[in-house]
Amino acid sequence: MTIVAVTGLLAEAVIARRAGLQAICAGGRPERTAAALADALAAAPHPPHALLSFGIAGGLDPVLPTGAVIAASAVLVEGRRIAATWRLPVGESRDIAAEPAIVQTAAAKAALFRKTEAAAVDLESGIVALAAERAGIPFGVLRTIADRADEELPPAALVGLSPEGAPAIGPVLRSLAARPGQLPALIRTAGETRRALKALVGACRVLDGLFRRVDAGDSLFDVA
């Protein structure tokens, strides 16, 4: 059984691999993520049994706290709603929005929530949904909320990751030097990221048997 988890952060990829999944991590850059996933699918001798958008997300629904688990019912991407063909039995079954860039401000999150009513937003789920649709294989989404809907992300949180998905320390320090007042918000964001990653580990523990036993013909891939 092969499940390919698509992540943006190295920490997410480490969690996925420890859960028995294969992982593709492209540093939170949608164009690199799409290319890496396409290359992996083309190079594989057999298609994976499923793709999984895996990691943390930004909250859109104001009622959802940091650490809330979302097993998406559908992905909203490019003006379409693509239903998840693998519904994971954990957390809340809600739509998730796919965006090409991080949604930074509370006002932008509120506007996106009004438009979509999605629970959360991330950078990889749309890529996964479209790739799975083209390849004709199941896909699912497992995300945990990091920054809540009412929170602003500090500029230092937006300066990027290495291609491996590790924090880009140099740009972060330069951003802090230019705007030192953002330090408390950056510390808060780091703490929320840790809590979201811990919740992701917990969700994987719940799903451990599923990840390790499912095969291409398993009814657990069916949409209930």
N, C-alpha and C positions, 0 to 999 in steps of 0.2 A: 504494500500500500504506500502510495506517495501523495502527500499533501504538501503543496508549496505555499508557504506563508510569505506574503509581500509586506515589507516593513520600510519605514523611513529611518528609524534610529537603530544604532548598533545594539543598544540595550534590549530593544524589542526583538531583534533577530536572535540574541542570546537566549532569551526566554523561549522563543519558538523552537529553537534547536534542542533545548533541554526538555521540551515537551514532546520530542520525537518527530518534529516537522522539519522539512527542508526550508531554508529561508533565503530570500532575495532582499538585500538591503542596498539602497542606492542613495542614501543621504538626504532623503526628503525632497529630491528634485524630480518632479513628475516626468520630464523628458528622459532623464536617465533611468528612472524606474520603468517606464514603458519599454525602453530599449533593452534593459536587462531582462525583463520578463519575456519579451519576444525572443531574445537570443536563447534563453533557457528553454523555452518551449520548442524552438526549432532544433536545438541540439539534443533534446531528450530522445532516447530510442523509443520510448512509449510515452503517451500523454500522461500527466499526473492524474490521479483520481479526482482531485479537486484543487482549486485555488482558494486561498484564504487571505483576505485583507486583515492585517493583524497589527494591533498596537494601541496607541493612545489617540485621543481625538479632542477637539474643542467642543465644549457644550454649546448648544443652541437653545434648548428648552430650559427656561429658568428654574424649573423644579428639580433638575438633575444635579446632584452634588458631585464633587470630585470623587472618583473611584466607582461611579455608576458603570455597570456593565451593559453594553449594547451588542446584541446579536441581531444584526440588521435584517429587517424583512425585505428591504429593497434599497437600491442605491439610486440617488438622483444625480444624473450626469448628462451634460450636453442637452438639456431640455427634455430628457427622457427619464422614466422610472423603470429601472431594470430590477425585476424581482429576484431576490436571492434564491438560488436553486438548492442551497444547502442551509437549512435553518438549524442553528446550533441551540441545544436545549439548556440555555443559561441566560441569565440577565433579562433585559427587556427587548422584545421584538419590535423595533421601531425603524423607520426610514432613516437613512444617513445621507447627508449631502456631500458631494465630491466637488472640491474647488481646486484650481490650479495654483493657489497661493494661500498662505496662512491668513485666516480671518483674525485681524488683530484687535479691533475695538469692540466694546460692548454694543455700540450703535450699529456696527456692521453685522454683528451676530444677531441682533434683534431684527434687523431688516431681512436677513436671510431666513430667520425663523418665521417671520410673517409670510414670506414668499413660499416656503417649502413645508413648514411644520415638521421639519426633520429634527431628530433628537440631538444630532451632533454633526460635525463636519471634519473631514480629514483630506489628505492629499492622495492617498493610494487607492481608495475603494473604487473610484470611477475607472481607474486603469485596470484593476482586477476584473470588474464587472464586464467591461468591454472586451478584454482579452478572453475571458471565459466564454462569452457569447460567440466570439469569432471561432474559438476552438471547439465549441460544442461540449464543454465539460462543466461540471457543477462548480459553483463558487459560494462562499459564505463570507461573512464579516464578523470579526470579533474585536471590539474596540472598548476602551475604558475612558471615561471623561477625565481630562487633566484640568485645564482652565475652564471655569464655569462660564455660563452665558453672560453674567454681569461683570466679568473681569476683563481688564485690558492687559494685553501682553506688552512687556517693555521692549524697547527697540533692540536691546542686546539679545533677546530671545529670538530675533528674526534674522540674525546675521549669518545664519547658515551652519551647515555641518560639513564635515569632511566627506569625501566620496564613500567612506566606510560607515558613515552615520554617527561618528563620534563628534562631540562638541568642538566647534572651531574656536579654540581658546584665544588665539590672537585677535580675531575680529571682535570677540566678546569683550576682551580687555580694552580694546580701542574704543568700543562703544561706551563702556563704563567711564573711561577717561574723559570722553567728550561730554557725557551726561551722567555724572556721578549720582544725581538724585534718583536714578532709576534702580539703585542697588536694592532697596527693600522689596520692590516689585519683582526683581529678578530672583531674589531669595525665595519669595513666596511661590513664584512659578516653578523653581527647582523643587521645592517641597511638594507641590501638587503633582509634578511629574513623577516623583518617587512614589507617591500614594497611588497614582494611576497605574504605574508599573507593578506595584505590589498587588493591586486588584487584578491585573492581567495574569499574574502568577496564580492567584487564587482561582480564577476562571479556568486556567489550564489544568489545575488539579481536579476540578469538577469534571472536566472533559477528557481527562487522561485516558480512560478506557476507550472512549469513542475515537480519539485520535489514533490509538494504537491498534484497534481491531477492525475498523471500517474498511471495506473493500469496494471495488467499483460497482458491485451489484447490491450493496447493502441498502436496505430501505431507509436507513437514516439519512440518505442523500435526498430522499423525496421531500417535497414541500407538503406540509400538513395542511 
